[in-house]
Amino acid sequence: MLFVDRKRLSIPEQSCLNDNDRVWLERVSRRCMFYIPPVFHVAHVNSRALLFHWRVMAALLRLCSQEVRDNFLAERFD
């Protein structure tokens, strides 16, 4: 069983998605059979598809240790 501790991601409340992002998130949600909310909220992640969005990823990385961040970046830019 997995337990999750809720943390604030420090994404500004007024953050919004552009139309291309919304279309892409809906496409990912359909393909992965995720719930599609009426409105995607970046500040209050309300869809698993939002975990692929760069702003959410950056906020999650900020919560990680420096070692985890370094490993993530090393994989991306090797």
C-alpha positions, 0 to 999 in steps of 0.5 A: 500500500502506498501512502502519500503526504500532501505537500503544497507545490508552490505553483501560483494560484493564477497559473493557467494552461494554454489551449495546446496544453489543454488539448494535449492533457485531454489526449494523454488522459484519454489514451491512459484512461485517466479521469478528465476533469472539467478544468485542469488546475495546475496549482491544484493538480487534479489529474494524473495527466498533469504530472507530465506538465513541466510546471508540475514536474519542476515543482515536484523536483523542488521537493526532492533532495539535491541528489534526486534532482542531480540524477534526474537532470543527468538522465535528461541531459546526457 
